[in-house]
Amino acid sequence: MQAEKTVKTERMKELAAVLNKASRAYYAQDREIMSNLEYDALYEELEALEKETGIVLANSPTVNVGYEAVDELPKERHGTPMLSLDKTKSREDLRDWLQGHPAVLSWKLDGLTIVLTYRDGKLEKAVTRGNGEIGEVITNNAKTFVNLPLAIPYEGELVLRGEAVISYSDFEKINAEIEGVDAKYKNPRNLCSGSVRQLNNEITARRNVRFYAFSLVSATGDNLLVNPSMEETDLQGGHSGRVDAAGQEGFAGVMDSVEAQFDFLERQGFEVVEHYLVDDSSILDTVALFERKIEDNDIPSDGLVLIYNDIAYGQSLGRTAKFPRNSIAFKWADELRE
């Protein structure tokens, strides 16, 4: 029995080493050494072994999110850790997860997560997700994103999250200009990561990086307070708090739903991730709708995100050691487009 457990522990060490190497390559070196499908399969094997043995190694990626930020750009610690989302590949699991509560279903965009801070209507700061705790300050680069508003109507302090992405069509054009097969980028995500984290934002400007907002983190100002009460999440999940916005530009009283906050962000000039309000009766049809759009969708994605529309209800659920309970990611059974 002990020998069997030792074998499983050794396998866990092997899996952790392989997964951490893949994570390091992606987050710190802008390259990909395995596909999402391969990574997920190994990750799930490790999770199963940890559950079976009751052992979680200190270097396990199941308890360590992402990888450390590189040293070339200024670093900044996030106000609260940015968590990943739990995930499923089952459409029926998504429907069961709703438990009768309306939710918002959106693309899980496949780029680089960015946290933006606006103050007095101006973009003040942009920070990458980094390893979930410490990100890189890329404010000057963000100012070159082709669709990002540098000034917004709201005059308080506004913090939001979104995904920086490079379209498939721009990716193909940029890659076509690179001589040498080995020098070409493998996919738009890697190109985007390298573009957003440039030291020279002139290079970023040439890459046609776009930003799609997916969540309002906090907002403060006259008669307005969004008070974060949960850790920030990484993959378009989780929200910070209820909005009381009487008298503020773009607001009309109290907003306590994810859908209403998407509307607010659009009114501030942000492009937001495509999303739909769903319930038990419409969730499966809406997932199918997204699936039909994949082939012609020019914006990279690697799944969907489902989050409870009622913010107060979502917050009341709390979180696990690693995931918030108010949202979940849906991964396609197979990678449909790389």
C-alpha positions as CSV (number, residue, x, y, z in Angstrom):
1,M,0.0,0.0,0.0
2,Q,2.8,2.4,1.0
3,A,4.7,1.4,-2.2
4,E,1.7,2.2,-4.3
5,K,1.3,5.6,-2.6
6,T,5.0,6.3,-3.2
7,V,4.6,5.6,-6.9
8,K,1.7,8.0,-7.0
9,T,3.7,10.6,-5.2
10,E,6.5,10.3,-7.6
11,R,4.0,10.7,-10.5
12,M,2.7,13.8,-8.8
13,K,6.2,15.3,-8.7
14,E,6.7,14.5,-12.4
15,L,3.4,16.2,-13.2
16,A,4.1,19.3,-11.1
17,A,7.5,19.7,-12.8
18,V,6.1,19.3,-16.3
19,L,3.1,21.7,-15.6
20,N,5.3,24.3,-14.0
21,K,7.8,24.2,-16.9
22,A,4.9,24.8,-19.3
23,S,3.6,27.6,-17.1
24,R,7.0,29.2,-16.9
25,A,7.4,29.0,-20.7
26,Y,4.1,30.6,-21.3
27,Y,4.2,33.4,-18.6
28,A,7.8,34.3,-18.6
29,Q,9.2,33.4,-22.0
30,D,6.2,34.0,-24.4
31,R,6.3,30.5,-25.8
32,E,4.1,27.5,-25.6
33,I,5.5,24.0,-25.1
34,M,2.2,22.1,-24.9
35,S,-1.4,22.7,-26.0
36,N,-4.2,23.7,-23.7
37,L,-5.7,20.3,-24.1
38,E,-2.5,18.5,-23.0
39,Y,-2.0,20.9,-20.1
40,D,-5.6,20.4,-18.9
41,A,-5.3,16.6,-19.1
42,L,-2.1,16.5,-17.0
43,Y,-3.6,19.1,-14.6
44,E,-6.7,16.9,-14.1
45,E,-4.5,13.8,-13.5
46,L,-2.6,15.7,-10.8
47,E,-5.8,16.9,-9.2
48,A,-7.1,13.4,-9.1
49,L,-3.9,12.0,-7.6
50,E,-4.0,14.8,-4.9
51,K,-7.5,13.9,-4.0
52,E,-6.8,10.2,-3.9
53,T,-3.6,10.5,-1.8
54,G,-4.5,13.5,0.3
55,I,-1.1,15.0,-0.6
56,V,-0.6,18.4,-2.2
57,L,3.0,19.2,-3.0
58,A,4.3,22.7,-2.2
59,N,5.1,23.3,-5.9
60,S,1.9,22.0,-7.2
61,P,0.2,24.2,-9.8
62,T,-3.1,23.4,-8.2
63,V,-2.2,25.7,-5.3
64,N,0.1,28.1,-7.2
65,V,-1.5,30.2,-9.9
66,G,0.6,31.3,-12.8
67,Y,4.3,32.2,-12.7
68,E,6.4,35.1,-11.4
69,A,6.5,38.3,-13.4
70,V,9.7,38.9,-15.4
71,D,12.1,41.7,-14.3
72,E,12.1,44.0,-17.4
73,L,8.9,45.9,-16.4
74,P,8.0,47.6,-13.1
75,K,6.1,45.2,-10.8
76,E,3.1,46.0,-8.7
77,R,1.2,43.8,-6.2
78,H,-2.5,43.5,-6.9
79,G,-4.8,44.8,-4.1
80,T,-6.2,41.3,-3.8
81,P,-5.0,38.0,-5.5
82,M,-6.5,37.3,-8.9
83,L,-7.9,33.8,-8.9
84,S,-8.5,31.4,-11.7
85,L,-11.9,29.8,-12.2
86,D,-13.0,26.2,-11.7
87,K,-13.9,24.6,-15.0
88,T,-16.0,22.0,-16.6
89,K,-16.3,20.4,-20.1
90,S,-19.9,19.3,-19.6
91,R,-22.8,21.5,-20.8
92,E,-25.1,19.7,-18.5
93,D,-22.8,20.7,-15.6
94,L,-23.3,24.3,-16.6
95,R,-27.0,24.0,-16.5
96,D,-26.9,22.2,-13.1
97,W,-24.5,24.8,-11.8
98,L,-27.2,27.5,-12.3
99,Q,-29.5,26.0,-9.7
100,G,-32.3,28.1,-11.0
101,H,-30.4,31.4,-10.9
102,P,-30.0,33.7,-14.0
103,A,-26.4,34.1,-15.1
104,V,-24.3,35.8,-17.7
105,L,-22.5,33.7,-20.3
106,S,-19.6,35.2,-22.2
107,W,-16.5,34.3,-24.2
108,K,-13.4,33.3,-22.3
109,L,-11.0,35.4,-24.3
110,D,-7.6,34.0,-25.0
111,G,-5.1,36.8,-24.5
112,L,-3.5,38.6,-21.6
113,T,-5.6,39.8,-18.6
114,I,-5.2,43.5,-17.8
115,V,-6.3,45.5,-14.8
116,L,-7.0,49.2,-15.7
117,T,-7.4,52.1,-13.2
118,Y,-9.0,55.4,-14.2
119,R,-9.0,58.5,-12.1
120,D,-10.7,61.7,-12.8
121,G,-11.8,60.4,-16.1
122,K,-8.2,59.6,-17.3
123,L,-6.3,56.3,-17.7
124,E,-3.9,56.2,-14.8
125,K,-2.5,52.7,-14.7
126,A,-2.5,49.4,-16.5
127,V,-1.2,46.2,-14.9
128,T,-0.9,42.7,-16.2
129,R,-2.3,39.7,-14.3
130,G,1.3,38.4,-13.8
131,N,1.2,35.5,-11.4
132,G,-2.1,36.5,-9.9
133,E,-0.5,38.4,-7.0
134,I,2.2,40.6,-8.7
135,G,1.7,42.0,-12.2
136,E,3.7,44.2,-14.5
137,V,2.9,47.9,-15.1
138,I,2.3,48.4,-18.8
139,T,0.5,51.7,-18.8
140,N,2.3,53.3,-21.7
141,N,1.7,50.2,-23.8
142,A,-2.0,50.1,-22.9
143,K,-2.3,53.6,-24.2
144,T,-1.6,52.2,-27.7
145,F,-4.4,49.6,-27.6
146,V,-6.4,50.5,-30.7
147,N,-9.9,50.5,-29.0
148,L,-9.0,51.6,-25.4
149,P,-10.6,54.9,-24.2
150,L,-7.9,57.1,-22.7
151,A,-10.7,59.4,-21.2
152,I,-14.1,58.3,-19.9
153,P,-17.2,60.2,-18.6
154,Y,-16.9,58.8,-15.1
155,E,-14.9,61.1,-12.9
156,G,-14.3,58.9,-9.8
157,E,-11.8,56.1,-9.4
158,L,-12.7,53.2,-11.6
159,V,-11.0,49.9,-11.7
160,L,-11.9,47.2,-14.3
161,R,-10.5,44.1,-15.8
162,G,-10.4,42.9,-19.4
163,E,-8.5,40.9,-21.9
164,A,-5.9,42.3,-24.3
165,V,-6.1,40.3,-27.5
166,I,-4.7,40.2,-31.1
167,S,-7.2,39.1,-33.7
168,Y,-6.5,36.0,-35.9
169,S,-6.4,38.2,-39.0
170,D,-3.8,40.6,-37.5
171,F,-1.8,37.6,-36.2
172,E,-1.6,36.1,-39.6
173,K,-0.5,39.4,-41.1
174,I,2.2,40.0,-38.5
175,N,3.5,36.4,-38.7
176,A,3.7,36.7,-42.5
177,E,6.2,39.5,-42.1
178,I,8.5,37.5,-39.9
179,E,11.3,35.7,-41.7
180,G,12.2,32.2,-40.5
181,V,9.8,29.6,-39.3
182,D,11.4,29.3,-35.9
183,A,10.9,33.1,-35.3
184,K,7.2,33.0,-36.0
185,Y,4.7,33.1,-33.1
186,K,2.7,29.9,-32.5
187,N,-0.6,31.6,-31.8
188,P,-2.3,35.0,-31.2
189,R,-2.0,34.6,-27.4
190,N,1.8,34.3,-27.4
191,L,2.0,37.3,-29.9
192,C,-0.3,39.3,-27.7
193,S,1.7,38.6,-24.5
194,G,4.9,39.6,-26.1
195,S,3.4,42.7,-27.6
196,V,1.7,44.0,-24.4
197,R,4.9,43.4,-22.4
198,Q,7.3,45.3,-24.7
199,L,9.7,47.9,-23.3
200,N,9.1,50.0,-26.4
201,N,5.4,50.8,-26.8
202,E,6.0,51.8,-30.5
203,I,6.3,48.0,-31.1
204,T,3.0,47.5,-29.2
205,A,1.3,50.2,-31.3
206,R,2.2,48.3,-34.5
207,R,0.6,45.1,-33.2
208,N,-3.1,46.3,-33.2
209,V,-3.8,45.1,-29.7
210,R,-7.4,45.3,-28.7
211,F,-9.0,45.4,-25.2
212,Y,-12.3,43.8,-24.2
213,A,-13.7,44.6,-20.7
214,F,-15.2,41.7,-18.8
215,S,-15.7,42.9,-15.3
216,L,-16.0,46.0,-13.1
217,V,-13.7,45.6,-10.1
218,S,-14.4,48.8,-8.1
219,A,-15.6,52.4,-8.5
220,T,-15.5,55.2,-5.9
221,G,-16.7,58.8,-6.1
222,D,-19.5,61.1,-5.0
223,N,-22.5,58.9,-4.0
224,L,-20.8,55.9,-5.5
225,L,-19.0,53.0,-3.9
226,V,-18.2,49.5,-5.2
227,N,-16.6,47.9,-2.2
228,P,-14.6,44.8,-3.1
229,S,-15.5,41.9,-0.8
230,M,-14.0,39.0,-2.7
231,E,-10.7,38.2,-4.3
232,E,-10.4,39.3,-7.9
233,T,-10.7,36.5,-10.4
234,D,-8.7,36.0,-13.5
235,L,-10.9,34.5,-16.2
236,Q,-13.8,36.8,-16.4
237,G,-15.4,35.6,-13.2
238,G,-16.2,37.0,-9.9
239,H,-17.2,40.6,-9.2
240,S,-16.4,43.0,-6.4
241,G,-19.6,44.5,-5.1
242,R,-22.9,46.2,-5.3
243,V,-23.0,49.6,-7.0
244,D,-24.8,52.6,-5.5
245,A,-24.4,55.2,-8.2
246,A,-27.0,58.0,-7.8
247,G,-25.9,61.1,-9.5
248,Q,-22.9,59.6,-11.4
249,E,-22.3,59.9,-15.1
250,G,-23.6,56.8,-16.8
251,F,-25.3,55.4,-13.8
252,A,-29.0,55.5,-12.8
253,G,-29.3,54.5,-9.2
254,V,-28.4,51.2,-7.7
255,M,-26.8,48.5,-10.0
256,D,-26.5,45.1,-8.5
257,S,-26.2,42.8,-11.6
258,V,-23.3,41.8,-13.8
259,E,-25.4,42.7,-16.9
260,A,-26.1,46.2,-15.6
261,Q,-22.3,46.7,-15.1
262,F,-21.6,45.5,-18.6
263,D,-24.0,48.2,-19.8
264,F,-22.2,50.8,-17.6
265,L,-18.8,49.9,-19.0
266,E,-20.1,50.2,-22.6
267,R,-21.5,53.6,-21.7
268,Q,-18.0,54.6,-20.6
269,G,-16.7,53.8,-24.1
270,F,-15.3,50.3,-23.5
271,E,-15.8,47.4,-25.8
272,V,-17.0,44.5,-23.7
273,V,-16.8,40.8,-24.2
274,E,-19.8,39.3,-26.0
275,H,-22.3,38.1,-23.4
276,Y,-25.9,36.8,-23.0
277,L,-28.2,36.5,-20.0
278,V,-29.2,32.9,-19.6
279,D,-31.3,30.6,-17.4
280,D,-32.0,26.9,-17.1
281,S,-34.1,26.9,-20.2
282,S,-31.7,28.8,-22.5
283,I,-28.2,27.9,-21.3
284,L,-27.7,24.9,-23.6
285,D,-29.0,26.8,-26.7
286,T,-26.7,29.7,-25.9
287,V,-23.7,27.5,-25.5
288,A,-24.5,26.0,-29.0
289,L,-24.8,29.6,-30.3
290,F,-21.3,30.4,-29.2
291,E,-20.0,27.1,-30.6
292,R,-21.4,28.0,-34.1
293,K,-19.6,31.3,-33.9
294,I,-16.2,29.9,-33.2
295,E,-15.1,29.2,-36.8
296,D,-15.8,32.8,-38.0
297,N,-14.9,34.6,-34.7
298,D,-11.8,36.7,-35.4
299,I,-11.1,37.2,-31.7
300,P,-9.3,34.3,-30.0
301,S,-11.1,32.5,-27.2
302,D,-10.6,29.2,-25.4
303,G,-14.0,28.6,-23.8
304,L,-16.8,30.4,-22.1
305,V,-17.4,31.9,-18.7
306,L,-20.6,31.7,-16.7
307,I,-21.2,34.0,-13.7
308,Y,-24.3,34.6,-11.6
309,N,-26.0,37.8,-12.7
310,D,-27.1,38.7,-9.1
311,I,-23.9,40.1,-7.6
312,A,-25.1,39.8,-4.0
313,Y,-26.0,36.2,-4.4
314,G,-22.7,35.4,-6.1
315,Q,-20.8,37.0,-3.2
316,S,-22.8,35.1,-0.6
317,L,-21.4,31.9,-2.0
318,G,-17.8,32.7,-1.0
319,R,-14.9,30.8,-2.5
320,T,-12.8,27.7,-2.2
321,A,-9.1,27.7,-1.5
322,K,-8.4,28.5,-5.1
323,F,-11.7,29.3,-6.9
324,P,-14.6,31.7,-6.4
325,R,-18.0,30.0,-6.3
326,N,-19.9,32.7,-8.2
327,S,-18.5,31.8,-11.6
328,I,-17.2,28.8,-13.6
329,A,-15.3,28.3,-16.9
330,F,-16.5,26.0,-19.7
331,K,-13.8,24.4,-21.8
332,W,-14.7,22.8,-25.1
333,A,-14.1,19.1,-25.1
334,D,-11.4,19.6,-27.8
335,E,-9.5,22.6,-29.0
336,L,-11.6,23.9,-31.9
337,R,-9.2,26.5,-33.2
338,E,-5.6,27.1,-32.3
